Amino acid sequence: MNYETSVVYLEQIPKVVVETGVDYPTLIGFVVTVVIFGLGTWLSVRTSNNNARQQAEDLLKTIAHQENSTNKTISSQESVAEKNSLKASRQAWINDLRDTCSCFVSEAFNVQRLNIYWDSAQSNYSYKLKAEPQLAHQMHIDWVNAHIQAMKEVARLKSKIELLLNPDEVDSKELLKAVDEAAIECDRSGGSAKKPCQHVVEWCQHILKQEWEKAKAGK
């Protein structure tokens, strides 16, 4: 096997040049790029923060507006409910006073009727007391029980009317005066409850009319 040998001759050692200078244009371009990038990032963050703050403020305003609107609605509904409740309460009072006065007048006339009946039955009672004492005694007991029950009802209704009225009001005083007179006259021998009962009706109507006008006006 044959080997060939080659020899290279260098007349001069190569020079190695190392560039240690600064490429200012490139460096400046890089710095500008970094600055622009940083500025753009800062502006983006600032814009985002401003938008977020504005959205938060808008949200708070919206919530406050909704809360204010809700409060107004609730207040309005409460006011309407209160007026309706007051109106219903006054209407119930009107109905109660009207019915009570009506029952009182009816019961006062019932007492008067019982007294008239007993006065007219005296001759028959005296006869039966001699001829049929037991029957006469039962007749008297029946009348007494009916009379007591009627007077108890008159007293109950009279007390209820007093409780329903305001004793400090002039109209109420007049109605109470008529009620007192009717309660006395209906059980008085020879008395007549017609006039005082008529006064009871008139004053009751007067008071009910005033209260009804207040109820319609929502007062």
C-alpha positions as CSV (number, residue, x, y, z in Angstrom):
1,M,0.0,0.0,0.0
2,N,1.4,3.4,-1.0
3,Y,0.9,6.5,1.1
4,E,1.2,10.0,-0.3
5,T,2.4,12.8,1.8
6,S,1.4,16.5,1.2
7,V,3.1,19.4,2.7
8,V,1.5,22.9,3.0
9,Y,3.8,25.8,3.5
10,L,2.5,29.1,5.1
11,E,4.5,32.1,4.1
12,Q,2.8,34.2,6.8
13,I,0.6,33.5,9.9
14,P,-3.0,34.6,9.3
15,K,-4.1,37.7,11.3
16,V,-7.2,37.3,13.5
17,V,-9.1,40.6,13.8
18,V,-11.6,40.9,16.7
19,E,-14.1,43.7,16.3
20,T,-14.6,45.3,19.7
21,G,-16.5,48.4,18.5
22,V,-20.2,49.2,19.4
23,D,-22.8,49.1,16.7
24,Y,-24.7,52.3,17.8
25,P,-27.4,52.2,15.1
26,T,-28.4,48.7,16.1
27,L,-28.2,49.5,19.8
28,I,-30.3,52.6,19.4
29,G,-32.9,50.7,17.3
30,F,-33.1,48.0,20.1
31,V,-33.5,50.6,22.8
32,V,-36.2,52.4,20.9
33,T,-37.9,49.1,20.3
34,V,-37.8,48.3,24.0
35,V,-39.0,51.8,24.9
36,I,-41.9,51.6,22.4
37,F,-42.8,48.2,23.7
38,G,-42.7,49.3,27.3
39,L,-44.7,52.5,26.5
40,G,-47.3,50.5,24.6
41,T,-47.6,48.0,27.5
42,W,-47.9,50.9,30.0
43,L,-50.5,52.6,27.9
44,S,-52.4,49.3,27.5
45,V,-52.4,48.7,31.3
46,R,-53.4,52.3,32.0
47,T,-56.2,52.1,29.5
48,S,-57.3,48.8,31.0
49,N,-57.2,50.2,34.5
50,N,-59.2,53.3,33.4
51,N,-61.8,51.1,31.7
52,A,-62.0,48.9,34.7
53,R,-62.4,51.9,37.1
54,Q,-65.0,53.5,34.8
55,Q,-66.9,50.2,34.6
56,A,-66.8,49.9,38.4
57,E,-68.1,53.5,38.8
58,D,-70.8,52.8,36.2
59,L,-71.8,49.6,38.0
60,L,-71.9,51.4,41.4
61,K,-74.1,54.2,39.8
62,T,-76.4,51.6,38.3
63,I,-76.7,49.7,41.6
64,A,-77.4,53.0,43.5
65,H,-80.0,54.0,40.9
66,Q,-81.6,50.6,41.1
67,E,-81.5,50.7,44.9
68,N,-83.1,54.2,44.9
69,S,-85.7,53.1,42.4
70,T,-86.4,49.9,44.5
71,N,-86.7,52.0,47.7
72,K,-89.1,54.4,46.0
73,T,-91.2,51.5,44.7
74,I,-91.2,49.9,48.1
75,S,-92.1,53.2,49.8
76,S,-94.9,53.7,47.3
77,Q,-96.2,50.2,47.8
78,E,-96.1,50.6,51.5
79,S,-98.0,53.9,51.3
80,V,-100.6,52.3,49.1
81,A,-100.9,49.3,51.4
82,E,-101.2,51.6,54.4
83,K,-103.9,53.7,52.7
84,N,-105.8,50.5,51.7
85,S,-105.4,49.1,55.2
86,L,-106.7,52.3,56.7
87,K,-109.6,52.4,54.2
88,A,-110.5,48.8,55.0
89,S,-110.2,49.4,58.7
90,R,-112.4,52.5,58.5
91,Q,-114.9,50.7,56.3
92,A,-115.1,47.9,58.9
93,W,-115.7,50.4,61.6
94,I,-118.4,52.1,59.6
95,N,-120.1,48.7,59.0
96,D,-119.8,47.9,62.7
97,L,-121.2,51.2,64.0
98,R,-124.1,51.1,61.5
99,D,-125.0,47.5,62.4
100,T,-124.7,48.1,66.1
101,C,-126.9,51.2,66.0
102,S,-129.5,49.4,63.9
103,C,-129.6,46.5,66.3
104,F,-129.8,48.9,69.3
105,V,-132.8,50.7,67.8
106,S,-134.5,47.4,67.0
107,E,-133.9,46.1,70.6
108,A,-135.1,49.3,72.2
109,F,-138.4,49.0,70.3
110,N,-138.5,45.4,71.4
111,V,-138.3,46.4,75.0
112,Q,-141.1,49.0,74.4
113,R,-143.2,46.4,72.7
114,L,-142.8,44.0,75.7
115,N,-143.9,46.8,78.1
116,I,-146.9,47.7,75.9
117,Y,-147.8,44.0,75.8
118,W,-147.6,43.6,79.5
119,D,-149.6,46.8,80.2
120,S,-152.3,45.6,77.8
121,A,-152.3,42.1,79.4
122,Q,-152.8,43.3,83.0
123,S,-156.6,42.7,83.0
124,N,-156.1,39.2,81.5
125,Y,-153.3,38.5,83.9
126,S,-155.4,39.6,86.9
127,Y,-158.2,37.3,85.7
128,K,-155.9,34.3,85.2
129,L,-154.2,35.0,88.5
130,K,-157.5,34.2,90.2
131,A,-158.8,31.5,87.8
132,E,-155.6,29.8,86.7
133,P,-152.8,31.0,89.0
134,Q,-150.2,28.6,87.7
135,L,-150.9,29.7,84.1
136,A,-150.8,33.4,85.2
137,H,-147.5,32.8,87.1
138,Q,-145.9,31.2,84.0
139,M,-147.2,34.0,81.8
140,H,-145.5,36.5,84.1
141,I,-142.2,34.5,84.2
142,D,-142.1,34.3,80.4
143,W,-142.6,38.1,80.1
144,V,-140.0,38.8,82.8
145,N,-137.4,36.5,81.1
146,A,-138.1,38.1,77.7
147,H,-137.9,41.6,79.2
148,I,-134.6,40.9,81.1
149,Q,-133.0,39.4,78.0
150,A,-134.1,42.4,75.9
151,M,-132.8,44.9,78.4
152,K,-129.5,43.0,78.6
153,E,-129.2,43.3,74.8
154,V,-130.0,47.0,74.9
155,A,-127.3,47.5,77.6
156,R,-124.8,45.5,75.6
157,L,-125.4,47.4,72.3
158,K,-125.3,50.7,74.2
159,S,-121.9,49.8,75.6
160,K,-120.6,48.7,72.2
161,I,-121.7,52.0,70.6
162,E,-119.9,53.9,73.4
163,L,-116.7,51.9,72.7
164,L,-116.9,52.5,69.0
165,L,-117.2,56.3,69.4
166,N,-114.8,59.0,70.3
167,P,-116.3,60.8,73.4
168,D,-114.3,64.0,72.6
169,E,-116.1,64.6,69.3
170,V,-119.2,66.7,69.2
171,D,-121.1,64.3,66.8
172,S,-120.2,61.3,69.0
173,K,-121.5,63.1,72.1
174,E,-124.8,63.8,70.4
175,L,-125.2,60.2,69.3
176,L,-124.4,58.9,72.8
177,K,-126.9,61.4,74.2
178,A,-129.6,60.0,71.9
179,V,-128.6,56.4,72.8
180,D,-128.9,57.1,76.5
181,E,-132.4,58.7,76.0
182,A,-133.6,55.8,73.9
183,A,-132.4,53.3,76.5
184,I,-134.3,55.1,79.2
185,E,-137.5,55.8,77.2
186,C,-137.9,52.3,75.8
187,D,-138.4,50.9,79.4
188,R,-140.2,53.8,80.9
189,S,-143.9,53.2,81.7
190,G,-145.9,55.2,79.2
191,G,-142.7,56.3,77.5
192,S,-141.9,56.3,73.8
193,A,-138.5,55.4,72.3
194,K,-139.6,56.7,68.8
195,K,-138.1,60.2,69.0
196,P,-134.8,59.3,70.7
197,C,-134.3,56.3,68.4
198,Q,-134.9,58.6,65.4
199,H,-132.2,60.8,66.8
200,V,-129.9,57.8,67.0
201,V,-130.5,57.0,63.4
202,E,-129.9,60.6,62.3
203,W,-126.7,61.1,64.2
204,C,-125.4,57.7,63.1
205,Q,-126.1,58.6,59.5
206,H,-124.3,61.9,59.9
207,I,-121.2,60.3,61.4
208,L,-121.1,57.5,58.9
209,K,-121.4,60.0,56.0
210,Q,-118.4,62.0,57.3
211,E,-116.3,58.8,57.9
212,W,-117.2,57.5,54.4
213,E,-116.0,60.7,52.8
214,K,-112.7,60.4,54.7
215,A,-112.4,56.8,53.6
216,K,-112.9,57.7,49.9
217,A,-110.3,60.5,50.2
218,G,-107.8,58.1,51.8
219,K,-107.5,60.1,55.0
